[in-house]
Amino acid sequence: MNYGQQLRKILKIKNRTPNSLATKIQCAPSTIYKILGENSKPSLDLLEKICAELKITMAEFFTIEQNEEDILIQEDSEDLPEEAKQALQEFEEFLRLKFKK
């Protein structure tokens, strides 16, 4: 597992910088840069903080290539009522089935 590569992708998707992430989760920017540079792996606690701040699950962290669009949709729909979120999810499933290759 390439933690740095995954984190880099997520930061790009979320339009965030390593420094802003470090500030929000109250860790040294060098810690984030070490992960990005493949010089360090995050502890479970740190990874949980990173995921919480980036509003993704740990499962999404590890499967970002498959879930990039899903993460963007989730982020855009956070302020919607539950009924609207469910309708979006059902519509997405419908489209995936209809246009399945």
C-alpha positions as CSV (number, residue, x, y, z in Angstrom):
1,M,0.0,0.0,0.0
2,N,1.4,3.3,-1.1
3,Y,0.0,5.7,1.6
4,G,1.7,8.8,0.2
5,Q,0.3,8.2,-3.3
6,Q,-3.2,7.7,-2.0
7,L,-3.0,10.8,0.3
8,R,-1.7,12.9,-2.6
9,K,-4.6,11.9,-4.8
10,I,-7.1,12.6,-2.1
11,L,-5.6,16.0,-1.3
12,K,-5.8,16.9,-5.0
13,I,-9.5,15.7,-5.2
14,K,-10.3,17.7,-2.1
15,N,-8.3,20.7,-3.3
16,R,-6.4,20.7,0.0
17,T,-2.7,21.3,0.8
18,P,-0.5,19.2,3.1
19,N,-0.1,22.2,5.4
20,S,-3.8,22.9,5.7
21,L,-4.4,19.2,6.6
22,A,-1.7,19.3,9.2
23,T,-3.1,22.4,10.8
24,K,-6.6,21.0,11.0
25,I,-5.6,17.7,12.5
26,Q,-3.0,19.3,14.8
27,C,0.1,17.6,13.6
28,A,3.4,18.8,12.3
29,P,3.4,19.5,8.5
30,S,6.6,17.5,8.3
31,T,4.6,14.4,9.4
32,I,2.3,14.8,6.4
33,Y,5.2,15.4,4.1
34,K,7.0,12.3,5.4
35,I,3.9,10.3,4.4
36,L,3.7,11.9,1.0
37,G,7.4,11.3,0.4
38,E,7.0,7.6,1.4
39,N,9.4,8.1,4.3
40,S,6.7,7.2,6.9
41,K,3.5,5.3,7.2
42,P,0.7,6.9,9.3
43,S,-0.4,5.4,12.5
44,L,-3.9,4.1,12.7
45,D,-4.8,7.1,14.9
46,L,-3.3,9.6,12.5
47,L,-5.0,7.9,9.5
48,E,-8.4,8.1,11.3
49,K,-7.8,11.8,11.9
50,I,-6.8,12.4,8.2
51,C,-9.9,10.6,7.0
52,A,-12.2,12.4,9.4
53,E,-10.8,15.8,8.3
54,L,-11.1,14.9,4.6
55,K,-14.6,13.5,5.2
56,I,-13.9,10.1,3.8
57,T,-14.0,6.6,5.3
58,M,-10.9,4.6,5.7
59,A,-12.2,2.2,3.1
60,E,-12.4,5.1,0.7
61,F,-8.9,6.1,1.5
62,F,-7.7,2.7,0.3
63,T,-9.9,2.5,-2.8
64,I,-9.6,6.1,-4.0
65,E,-9.1,5.2,-7.6
66,Q,-12.4,3.3,-7.8
67,N,-14.3,5.9,-5.6
68,E,-13.0,9.3,-6.8
69,E,-16.4,10.3,-8.3
70,D,-18.3,8.9,-5.3
71,I,-16.2,11.1,-2.9
72,L,-16.9,14.2,-4.9
73,I,-20.7,13.4,-4.9
74,Q,-20.7,12.8,-1.2
75,E,-18.9,16.0,-0.5
76,D,-21.3,18.0,-2.7
77,S,-24.4,16.4,-1.1
78,E,-23.5,16.8,2.6
79,D,-26.0,19.5,3.2
80,L,-28.9,17.7,1.5
81,P,-31.7,16.1,3.5
82,E,-31.5,12.3,3.9
83,E,-34.4,11.8,1.4
84,A,-32.4,13.7,-1.3
85,K,-29.2,11.8,-0.5
86,Q,-31.1,8.5,-0.9
87,A,-32.6,9.6,-4.2
88,L,-29.2,10.6,-5.5
89,Q,-27.8,7.2,-4.5
90,E,-30.7,5.4,-6.2
91,F,-30.2,7.5,-9.4
92,E,-26.5,6.7,-9.4
93,E,-27.2,3.0,-9.1
94,F,-29.7,3.3,-12.0
95,L,-27.1,5.0,-14.2
96,R,-24.4,2.5,-13.4
97,L,-26.7,-0.4,-14.3
98,K,-28.0,1.3,-17.5
99,F,-24.5,2.2,-18.8
100,K,-22.6,-0.8,-17.5
101,K,-20.0,-1.8,-20.0
